[in-house]
Amino acid sequence: MHDILQEMGRQIVRQESEKEPGKRSRLWDPKEISRVLKHNKGTDAIEGIFLDLSKIKGINLDPRAFTNMSNLRLFKFYVPKFYEIEKLPSMSTEEQLSYSKVQLPNGLDYLPKKLRYLHWDTYPLRTLPSNFKPKNLVELNLRCSKVEQPWEGEKACVPSSIQNFKYLSALSFKGCQSLRSFPSNLHFVCPVTINFSYCVNLIEFPQISGKVTRLYLGQSAIEEVPSSIECLTDLEVLDLRGCKRLKRISTSFCKLRSLVTLILLGCLNLEHFPEILEKMEHLKRIYSDRTPITELPSSFENLPGLEVLFVEDCSKLDNLPDNIGSLEYLYYILAAASAISQLPSSVALSNMLRSLDSSHCKGLESFPRTFLLGLSAMGLLHISDYAVREIPQEIAYLSSLEILYLSGNNFESLPAIIKQMSQLRFIHLEDFNMLQSLPELPLCLKYLHLIDCKMLQSLPVLPFCLESLDLTGCNMLRSLPELPLCLQYLNLEDCNMLRSLPELPLCLQLLTVRNCNRLQSLPEILLCLQELDASVLEKLSKHSPDLQWAPESLKSAAICFEFTNCLKLNGKANNKILADSLLRIRHMAIASLRLGYEMAINEKLSELRGSLIVLPGSEIPDWFSNQSSGSSICIQLPPHSSCRNLIGFAFCAVLDSKKVDSDCFRYFYVSFQFDLEIKTLSETKHVDLGYNSRYIEDLIDSDRVILGFKPCLNVGFPDGYHHTIATFKFFAERKFYKIKRCGLCPVYANPSETKDNTFTINFATEVWKLDDLPSASGTLDVEELELSPKRICRANQINTP
């Protein structure tokens, strides 16, 4: 709808002067703008110019290019991809020139005084025109420009006529590498955001006054925040991140009575946090990560509203203020990798603290039992690299704890009382060299991640609502218990002692089995999952939103099972796997359709994804009657009503892997592209079924078989005879790999002969060719079809008949 309205508006503007763009009120077409500016064809009719700099090759403008545009109010020359302009400060001069598409070799004489909005990325001059009176500006944005000083004349001041900005709300010189100073007599009447980020040669803190609400100076060269900052009493955000030369912040900063957020991240020369001599009621967030600050002052008590304190990687900070626990609103402390050796006892008195991360604090050797008694609001606890052997029983006093993250500790066990922690949803244990078993787990646990617990030999009964189980690096684990029905993600990488897997739950979406060298077979296939309810197909066959704009959250998760570097799955085991592959793909296809159905009934589905399984091997199963050497295959679908029962395609590819150096990429992508060409007597249409990718680990010199199911339930085949060709293409990301062979098999849903409202899933075994098409009167004529007009559309843009 937005695009339609925009085009309607543009059409109205074109009608103002169809042949002379310079007489229209607004210009946006790059070619028309270039002609108007190059030939000085602008008039006082022009009120707005919007030029996408990526759409022009480059132009040189006359100094009087804007002289005749006295009514120009809106001016925007912009680089559209903002992330690209973010990179400009770090680019070479030659690279920056590729973005400077508009040049003014003889300067610029004039900009209209009626300008309200001036946005000129990569502005090519060192100053704005001396006669420009920006008193009406609401926004001035000169990102990544060549500006050295905004106005001609003395660097320390600006003309008295423009000292007071009455309307300005945004001022940005972000990435202006040549800017070294800023006028000292500017006053801002309206609330304004000022951005000097990445002005790498800006040495002096700007001497400004008025209602500045946000001031960004990140990556600038300032060395001091002076006492004059106290006049910015409306300042809410002060961002000094990455100011590597900053050595001092004046204690006058406590006069910033409106300050909410202070960012000092990466100020590598700032050793002292300023004393807080007055109460700062509104300061809520302090980010001082990666600074050499040696201590935080006891005057932190003058920050009664502080909620978040980040001191991560402060390698010289060995203590937090003793009275920090008295800050009644402080709920998050991030002190990871700092030099803290002891937590203040006052922290135990905090009723609001919900998250404490003291991981990788090498000097923190104990976790006091009394510390746990008062933290009833604690929701996240992160303990890493402590030289202690047990977690105290008092952890049960953390009645609100939801996330427990433990790594690099010498714990031999977890306390049995952990079962009683009813709010605990996430347990992450990593690099536990002594842990051999776990106690009973909380019933409501959803995520259990046990990474590199190398001595772990067994697991307890898993909670029924567990959704994610990660056992990466548990190389002494010999077996798995029964898997919960709700389990969606299972990672078994480097579980070298596993010989078999239990039955997989229907909800499982991602299974990763890598380097399990003793695994001899795949899990048994559920016989109960052989049919599909009619309501599933009916719901999924309905028209869905445009796939191109759909966010990931509205796409059904692809079911993917990956078995790589599991050497015992070759040989006889591989023969059994290939023999069972049709049943396994049918099972995964039905599971993926059910998953999509569950999302669709909750109106959370826009794109239906399929299923994929990666196995060692070099053969395509025999039931793929359509096979081809190379990386692509085309097949003819049957020219009758059975196409209306088509629900997708089973596909297969054999990936030839050449051994490469271990220093190369560990993962690579295999991609799949699918489309249909449907011909009738009246038209030809191409249906794009989508493009999918999957990354695969590569550590072995072994071929792999990729089997999958691609759904397509809303194609909308025409009535009567038609000629349909399905084309599948496979791509390996890197030159070390190639697709040796591929196969394709249509999949149909046919009404069950034994159950009402139920469909069975069937795989086609016949190969249809053009020679098999009927030639009697009233059927398709191939030559006629080849002459018919074409149109292209996506699968979800075709109404189901």
KEKOL-371922 format. One line per 3 residues: their letters; for each residue x, y, z of C-alpha. Coordinates in pm, whole numbers, plus 50000, padded with zeros to 5 digits. Example, Ala and Ser with C-alpha at 12.3 -4.5 7.8 and 13.67 -1.06 7.14 Angstrom:
! residues 2
as) 51230:49550:50780  51367:49894:50714
! end
This chain:
! residues 801
mhd) 50000:50000:50000  50285:50239:50081  50441:50182:49737
ilq) 50108:50243:49564  50053:50571:49748  50408:50681:49674
emg) 50367:50614:49304  50034:50800:49300  50202:51101:49459
rqi) 50488:51090:49211  50248:51074:48919  50073:51386:49046
vrq) 50407:51568:49070  50506:51460:48716  50192:51623:48584
ese) 50310:51961:48719  50550:51975:48425  50582:51663:48215
kep) 50867:51782:47994  51063:52011:48228  51155:51845:48563
gkr) 51306:52173:48686  50956:52320:48709  50821:52045:48938
srl) 50793:52077:49315  50989:51760:49390  51267:51570:49217
wdp) 51372:51212:49293  51474:51055:48961  51859:51045:48950
kei) 51877:51113:48575  51639:51407:48594  51819:51554:48895
srv) 52155:51523:48719  52024:51705:48410  51863:51984:48614
lkh) 52174:52045:48824  52433:52010:48548  52254:52254:48320
nkg) 52126:52493:48592  51765:52421:48499  51634:52457:48855
tda) 51352:52702:48931  51175:52843:49234  50909:52572:49184
ieg) 51142:52310:49333  51075:52246:49702  51244:51908:49749
ifl) 51534:51712:49596  51603:51351:49696  51905:51194:49526
dls) 52024:50838:49582  52400:50877:49526  52439:50510:49440
kik) 52227:50563:49127  52456:50816:48955  52804:50790:48806
gin) 52920:51130:48926  52863:51492:48835  53047:51826:48868
ldp) 52824:52113:48968  52853:52483:48901  52887:52707:49210
raf) 52544:52857:49131  52366:52524:49080  52105:52605:49348
tnm) 52079:52980:49295  51740:52970:49122  51584:52734:49378
snl) 51484:52996:49632  51196:52784:49765  51397:52468:49822
rlf) 51307:52332:50168  51401:51963:50158  51745:51858:50031
kfy) 51878:51503:50055  52184:51359:49877  52229:51024:50048
vpk) 52411:50692:50045  52120:50447:50083  52290:50158:50259
fye) 52367:50306:50596  52598:50021:50696  52823:50113:50402
iek) 52858:50472:50513  52948:50339:50858  53260:50191:50697
lps) 53370:50514:50531  53586:50641:50820  53808:50335:50794
mst) 53833:50344:50414  54124:50476:50211  54091:50809:50031
eeq) 54047:50627:49699  53766:50415:49840  53592:50719:49985
lsy) 53602:50893:49648  53381:50619:49503  53103:50743:49731
skv) 53163:51115:49661  52951:51130:49348  52876:51504:49353
qlp) 53175:51738:49319  53199:52117:49339  53539:52193:49180
ngl) 53479:52571:49194  53304:52580:49529  52943:52656:49618
dyl) 52805:53009:49617  52456:52962:49746  52215:52746:49946
pkk) 51852:52864:49988  51770:53024:50322  51435:52842:50332
lry) 51606:52505:50375  51452:52310:50662  51618:51976:50596
lhw) 51978:51954:50466  52125:51605:50435  52434:51574:50217
dty) 52642:51257:50263  53005:51301:50149  52966:51679:50107
plr) 53284:51767:49914  53380:52111:50054  53559:52222:50370
tlp) 53283:52470:50471  52926:52561:50394  52870:52878:50185
snf) 52954:53189:50385  52623:53353:50299  52412:53052:50402
kpk) 52178:53143:50689  52063:52813:50842  51824:52972:51091
nlv) 51528:52769:50958  51704:52430:50963  51538:52145:51151
eln) 51807:51892:51055  52163:51934:50929  52336:51609:50835
lrc) 52678:51608:50664  52789:51251:50733  53136:51153:50613
skv) 53193:51488:50445  53513:51687:50387  53405:51961:50627
eqp) 53687:52115:50834  53474:52386:50989  53103:52433:50923
weg) 53116:52808:50850  53369:53045:50700  53552:53285:50930
eka) 53699:53239:51274  53708:52874:51377  53606:52961:51731
cvp) 53276:53124:51645  52999:53160:51392  52826:53472:51263
ssi) 52607:53630:51528  52306:53599:51300  52302:53221:51337
qnf) 52430:53168:51690  52086:53063:51810  51928:52770:51634
kyl) 51556:52803:51699  51437:52491:51519  51734:52254:51484
sal) 51663:51909:51630  51939:51701:51469  52299:51789:51383
sfk) 52534:51523:51248  52896:51542:51137  52946:51170:51184
gcq) 53258:51041:51010  53391:51385:50915  53759:51299:50945
slr) 53878:51651:50865  53674:51822:51137  53912:51942:51408
sfp) 53705:52190:51607  53353:52318:51641  53224:52671:51700
snl) 53205:52768:52066  52917:53012:52064  52630:52795:51944
hfv) 52309:52779:52146  52028:52536:52074  51676:52640:52164
cpv) 51496:52313:52076  51591:51968:52206  51869:51852:51971
tin) 52075:51539:51905  52437:51612:51806  52660:51346:51653
fsy) 53040:51380:51620  53108:51003:51615  53413:50897:51411
cvn) 53540:51255:51385  53885:51113:51445  54063:51451:51444
lie) 53820:51636:51669  54041:51715:51968  53843:51968:52169
fpq) 53516:51897:52343  53253:52120:52170  53171:52433:52372
isg) 52797:52444:52313  52493:52532:52518  52118:52496:52517
kvt) 51887:52197:52502  52130:51931:52383  51968:51597:52476
rly) 52204:51347:52308  52573:51399:52240  52770:51134:52050
lgq) 53151:51168:52048  53251:50805:52001  53587:50742:51827
sai) 53677:51112:51841  54018:51243:51957  53900:51443:52259
eev) 54130:51420:52561  53911:51578:52827  53549:51638:52919
pss) 53581:51994:53058  53392:52162:53339  53191:52360:53082
iec) 52982:52050:53025  52780:52146:53331  52575:52386:53119
ltd) 52420:52093:52929  52156:52034:53193  51916:51871:52943
lev) 52169:51610:52829  52028:51255:52853  52288:51051:52663
ldl) 52665:51112:52662  52842:50864:52434  53223:50864:52453
rgc) 53286:50506:52343  53622:50441:52182  53770:50781:52274
krl) 54118:50634:52314  54281:50967:52407  54030:51057:52677
kri) 54212:51089:53012  53985:51295:53232  53620:51369:53297
sts) 53553:51678:53506  53364:51630:53831  53128:51895:53695
fck) 52964:51620:53498  52753:51560:53811  52568:51881:53715
lrs) 52408:51690:53428  52085:51649:53618  51901:51492:53321
lvt) 52171:51238:53227  52033:50885:53184  52308:50699:52996
lil) 52688:50736:53018  52898:50532:52773  53274:50507:52831
lgc) 53327:50175:52655  53682:50135:52522  53827:50461:52662
lnl) 54171:50305:52692  54340:50594:52877  54068:50676:53128
ehf) 54205:50554:53463  53978:50743:53704  53603:50755:53723
pei) 53502:51106:53833  53374:51168:54184  53000:51217:54195
lek) 52969:51522:54414  52595:51569:54380  52300:51336:54343
meh) 52229:51238:53985  51872:51119:54019  51820:51012:53658
lkr) 52145:50831:53571  52038:50470:53503  52307:50313:53288
iys) 52688:50326:53302  52893:50136:53043  53264:50151:53126
drt) 53377:49821:52971  53738:49782:52858  53874:50081:53045
pit) 54180:50092:53276  53970:50238:53560  54127:50129:53889
elp) 53834:50198:54120  53479:50324:54136  53429:50596:54398
ssf) 53222:50547:54710  53021:50846:54589  52834:50595:54369
enl) 52576:50622:54645  52478:50951:54479  52334:50750:54191
pgl) 52006:50639:54351  51847:50551:54015  52133:50340:53876
evl) 51999:50022:53714  52282:49886:53496  52658:49882:53560
fve) 52898:49737:53302  53264:49700:53403  53347:49401:53183
dcs) 53713:49350:53098  53828:49626:53333  54158:49454:53404
kld) 54266:49699:53679  53938:49717:53869  53976:49486:54170
nlp) 53674:49592:54376  53326:49733:54349  53222:50008:54592
dni) 53135:49866:54936  52802:50047:54935  52691:49940:54589
gsl) 52429:49709:54738  52245:50013:54875  52142:50120:54524
eyl) 51786:50000:54541  51720:49998:54164  52044:49829:54053
yyi) 51940:49508:53878  52228:49419:53639  52602:49402:53710
laa) 52833:49283:53433  53184:49242:53577  53311:48959:53357
asa) 53688:48937:53303  53757:49216:53549  54018:49201:53829
isq) 53755:49183:54102  53872:48954:54382  53578:48984:54618
lps) 53218:49085:54589  53099:49349:54839  52888:49205:55120
sva) 52628:49477:55055  52535:49305:54727  52369:49031:54932
lsn) 52128:49293:55068  52001:49391:54725  51641:49295:54668
mlr) 51645:49419:54306  51961:49256:54163  51841:49022:53890
sld) 52157:48954:53689  52518:48912:53802  52792:48811:53560
ssh) 53130:48767:53729  53262:48511:53481  53636:48491:53408
ckg) 53727:48692:53716  54047:48502:53786  54099:48660:54126
les) 53752:48570:54255  53821:48248:54444  53507:48204:54648
fpr) 53137:48249:54624  53020:48323:54981  52722:48120:55102
tfl) 52581:48423:55280  52591:48607:54949  52309:48387:54817
lgl) 52069:48433:55107  51929:48775:55020  51919:48771:54641
sam) 51559:48660:54601  51517:48859:54276  51824:48712:54102
gll) 51723:48580:53759  52063:48519:53596  52382:48397:53762
his) 52701:48353:53560  52999:48194:53741  53309:48102:53544
dya) 53670:48015:53621  53632:47999:53998  53878:47780:54185
vre) 53602:47617:54394  53483:47256:54386  53115:47284:54472
ipq) 52812:47504:54451  52668:47565:54797  52324:47431:54890
eia) 52221:47790:54957  52178:47839:54582  51820:47724:54641
yls) 51756:48060:54809  51772:48217:54462  51402:48153:54423
sle) 51368:48363:54106  51672:48219:53926  51592:48135:53562
ily) 51938:48111:53403  52239:47937:53560  52557:47966:53357
lsg) 52864:47784:53493  53188:47734:53303  53552:47655:53365
nnf) 53496:47546:53724  53617:47242:53913  53274:47137:54035
esl) 53247:46762:54077  52870:46772:54118  52568:46996:54137
pai) 52366:47006:54460  52062:46778:54463  51853:47068:54585
ikq) 51870:47217:54237  51566:47003:54154  51356:47231:54377
msq) 51441:47548:54184  51104:47578:54014  51185:47889:53806
lrf) 51504:47752:53654  51466:47734:53275  51823:47731:53145
ihl) 52131:47544:53268  52458:47590:53085  52761:47393:53207
edf) 53080:47431:53006  53432:47296:53040  53366:47087:53351
nml) 53655:46841:53372  53544:46669:53693  53167:46637:53653
qsl) 53058:46273:53608  52681:46287:53662  52390:46522:53723
pel) 52124:46516:53995  51754:46520:53917  51668:46828:53717
plc) 51392:47088:53768  51068:46981:53602  51026:47308:53409
lky) 51377:47315:53262  51369:47404:52890  51737:47432:52796
lhl) 52016:47201:52908  52357:47272:52757  52648:47056:52871
idc) 52950:47166:52667  53285:46987:52698  53192:46802:53016
kml) 53449:46541:52928  53397:46307:53227  53017:46303:53211
qsl) 52907:45942:53167  52530:45949:53211  52228:46174:53222
pvl) 51930:46167:53457  51570:46147:53337  51516:46453:53123
pfc) 51236:46699:53209  50926:46650:52995  50925:47013:52871
les) 51293:47023:52766  51327:47193:52424  51703:47211:52369
ldl) 51977:46961:52463  52338:47036:52370  52596:46769:52458
tgc) 52886:46894:52248  53218:46743:52359  53072:46498:52615
nml) 53301:46229:52482  53251:45980:52769  52874:45973:52736
rsl) 52776:45621:52630  52398:45646:52596  52108:45886:52606
pel) 51791:45852:52813  51447:45871:52655  51412:46203:52479
plc) 51126:46436:52583  50840:46480:52338  50892:46859:52331
lqy) 51260:46842:52231  51332:47061:51926  51713:47087:51919
lnl) 51970:46814:51987  52345:46859:51940  52570:46553:51976
edc) 52893:46683:51829  53205:46495:51946  53014:46239:52154
nml) 53266:45972:52063  53132:45692:52285  52773:45697:52159
rsl) 52682:45380:51969  52313:45436:51910  52040:45696:51946
pel) 51699:45661:52109  51373:45723:51927  51355:46082:51808
plc) 51056:46295:51914  50818:46426:51648  50894:46790:51738
lql) 51267:46760:51674  51373:47024:51420  51752:47023:51436
ltv) 51974:46722:51501  52351:46763:51472  52562:46449:51496
rnc) 52927:46512:51415  53242:46313:51485  53052:46035:51661
nrl) 53292:45768:51545  53122:45477:51724  52768:45551:51608
qsl) 52657:45247:51408  52298:45318:51311  52033:45585:51280
pei) 51735:45600:51517  51439:45377:51443  51166:45528:51227
llc) 50831:45591:51392  50572:45372:51223  50290:45584:51362
lqe) 50382:45877:51138  50270:45754:50798  49955:45957:50729
lda) 49846:46319:50731  49519:46475:50840  49325:46653:50565
svl) 49304:46972:50771  49684:47009:50754  49689:47011:50373
ekl) 49384:47236:50353  49539:47499:50580  49881:47492:50414
skh) 49734:47515:50061  49588:47859:50128  49742:48174:49993
spd) 50022:48309:50215  50193:48650:50237  50479:48749:50008
lqw) 50784:48539:50087  51024:48816:49990  50947:49040:50285
ape) 50861:48779:50544  51084:48792:50855  51256:48478:50978
slk) 51014:48456:51271  50728:48391:51024  50903:48110:50839
saa) 50860:47755:50957  51184:47602:51076  51336:47353:50834
icf) 51379:47011:50989  51745:46922:50946  51931:46612:51061
eft) 52305:46613:50994  52537:46314:51035  52895:46405:50940
ncl) 53223:46232:51013  53040:45937:51169  53268:45680:51011
kln) 53080:45366:51116  52773:45481:50925  52954:45376:50607
gka) 52957:45021:50469  52677:44789:50582  52522:45055:50800
nnk) 52504:45286:50499  52325:45020:50294  52060:44996:50565
ila) 52031:45375:50575  51975:45395:50198  51721:45113:50213
dsl) 51525:45301:50481  51565:45641:50320  51217:45655:50163
lri) 51050:45587:50498  51276:45837:50668  51207:46115:50416
rhm) 50834:46042:50436  50854:46070:50814  51045:46400:50797
aia) 50811:46538:50527  50504:46471:50738  50676:46617:51044
slr) 50768:46937:50855  50410:46977:50724  50271:46932:51073
lgy) 50516:47190:51206  50406:47436:50938  50043:47366:51020
ema) 50095:47447:51387  50248:47781:51291  49975:47851:51035
ine) 49687:47804:51278  49858:48056:51506  49897:48294:51209
kls) 50276:48284:51244  50358:48130:50905  50446:48295:50576
elr) 50689:48046:50423  50673:47670:50455  51013:47508:50469
gsl) 51085:47140:50429  51328:46887:50569  51686:46781:50508
ivl) 51916:46500:50615  52293:46485:50550  52462:46142:50556
pgs) 52793:45987:50459  52767:45804:50127  52806:45834:49751
eip) 52487:45679:49605  52140:45802:49529  51872:45564:49662
dwf) 51714:45345:49394  51364:45479:49454  51470:45805:49288
snq) 51365:45709:48935  51464:46054:48808  51842:46084:48833
ssg) 52102:46291:48654  52476:46340:48661  52590:46687:48754
ssi) 52421:46953:48965  52081:47002:48800  51785:46796:48690
ciq) 51463:46863:48495  51166:46630:48501  50826:46625:48333
lpp) 50525:46598:48564  50226:46385:48456  49985:46591:48241
hss) 49663:46513:48424  49473:46586:48743  49719:46405:48970
crn) 49925:46725:48967  49656:46876:49184  49761:46629:49455
lig) 50127:46731:49433  50254:46848:49773  50626:46873:49703
faf) 50942:46701:49588  51191:46467:49743  51541:46553:49627
cav) 51885:46404:49658  52240:46516:49577  52576:46344:49611
lds) 52844:46588:49720  53199:46509:49617  53435:46644:49886
kkv) 53803:46686:49820  54037:46697:50118  54145:47053:50190
dsd) 54379:47212:50443  54248:47231:50798  54308:47607:50790
cfr) 54033:47646:50533  53674:47718:50623  53525:47460:50854
yfy) 53178:47503:50710  53044:47555:50361  52700:47613:50216
vsf) 52503:47389:49986  52212:47569:49821  51904:47449:49636
qfd) 51694:47637:49382  51355:47508:49267  51108:47624:49004
lei) 50822:47500:48787  50729:47590:48431  50359:47533:48364
ktl) 50237:47557:48005  49877:47566:47888  49735:47664:47552
set) 49695:48023:47666  50004:48099:47869  50329:47992:48029
khv) 50407:48077:48386  50717:48020:48594  50662:47942:48960
dlg) 50957:48015:49187  50950:47764:49472  51227:47936:49661
yns) 51596:47916:49735  51728:47735:50040  52076:47696:50188
ryi) 52232:47476:50450  52580:47495:50595  52766:47165:50632
edl) 53079:47090:50830  53380:46968:50638  53658:46790:50824
ids) 53684:46464:50631  53766:46342:50283  53434:46170:50225
drv) 53138:46202:49991  52803:46296:50136  52444:46229:50040
ilg) 52195:46509:50095  51831:46399:50108  51539:46635:50151
fkp) 51178:46728:50099  51067:47061:49948  50695:47138:49999
cln) 50485:47321:49737  50119:47307:49826  49985:47629:49674
vgf) 50105:47616:49314  49752:47611:49170  49780:47384:48869
pdg) 49528:47466:48591  49236:47241:48507  49275:47008:48214
yhh) 49592:46899:48045  49906:47102:48089  50277:47063:48043
tia) 50478:47109:48364  50855:47085:48400  51022:47088:48740
tfk) 51382:47208:48760  51606:47166:49063  51957:47310:49081
ffa) 52217:47245:49349  52512:47471:49431  52819:47405:49646
erk) 52960:47726:49787  53330:47654:49745  53540:47530:49457
fyk) 53665:47230:49657  53324:47066:49630  53103:46963:49343
ikr) 52770:46789:49296  52835:46451:49132  52477:46334:49087
cgl) 52129:46444:49182  51781:46299:49188  51424:46423:49207
cpv) 51096:46257:49296  50746:46415:49303  50552:46358:49623
yan) 50172:46326:49624  49903:46317:49889  49624:46073:49808
pse) 49307:46008:50010  49341:45712:50242  49135:45408:50150
tkd) 49087:45313:50514  49043:45643:50703  48820:45940:50633
ntf) 48977:46289:50615  49320:46134:50599  49586:46132:50327
tin) 49872:45897:50260  50204:46030:50127  50319:45862:49806
fat) 50638:45895:49603  50616:45884:49221  50819:45613:49051
evw) 50748:45682:48680  50955:45906:48456  50736:46128:48236
kld) 50875:46243:47902  50744:46467:47625  50692:46159:47409
dlp) 50443:46025:47664  50203:46321:47620  49871:46250:47446
sas) 49843:46382:47093  49472:46342:47029  49250:46635:46946
gtl) 49181:46859:47242  49512:46793:47413  49816:47015:47426
dve) 50022:47088:47121  50384:47129:47222  50468:47369:46938
ele) 50172:47587:47027  50283:47591:47391  50630:47707:47301
lsp) 50483:48010:47121  50253:48113:47406  50322:48424:47615
kri) 50511:48393:47945  50464:48545:48286  50660:48494:48606
cra) 50520:48468:48958  50602:48311:49291  50430:48006:49430
nqi) 50249:48204:49695  50114:48450:49441  49898:48191:49270
ntp) 49549:48126:49397  49474:47764:49464  49198:47651:49226
! end
